[in-house]
Amino acid sequence: MFLTLLIVGMAACAFATRYLPIVLFQDRELPGPVKTALNYVPAAVLAALVFPEVVTPMYEGGGDWAVPTLIGGVVTLIAGRLIKNFLAVAAIGVVTFFVLRQLLGG
């Protein structure tokens, strides 16, 4: 029963944090600087999720994973600056990682 209440409570909190701003600010226009800042949120969230996974193998002694992971991350970063298609950038990063892993014997 406790687990069910915990899940329902977490779902309610997740829903409330997304729904309340929509309800409270539906009749207001956001200022220009706020709109501009909000345009950077998806990229910042993605970087916050990916960056630790790219650099963590180097600090945990994962020698076999560190080089392909780091090079794959750098190639993905460069591809992201040159190509604006997110799916293509993600595919380039994944392919780079797996090709390097196979070439380096990982």
PEWOKA-V228231 format. One record per pair of residues at least 24 apart in sequence whose C-alpha atoms are under 10 Angstrom apart, sorted by the first residue. I is the first residue (numbers start at 0). GAP is how many residues later the second one is. Records with the same first field share a line. If there is no record, write none. Layout:
I: GAP + GAP
This chain:
46: 30
62: 43
63: 37 + 40 + 41 + 42
64: 32 + 35 + 36 + 39 + 41
65: 35
66: 30 + 33 + 34 + 37 + 39
67: 28 + 29 + 30 + 31 + 32 + 33 + 34 + 35 + 36 + 38
68: 24 + 25 + 27 + 28 + 29 + 31 + 32
69: 27
70: 25 + 26 + 29
71: 24 + 25 + 26 + 27 + 28 + 29
72: 24
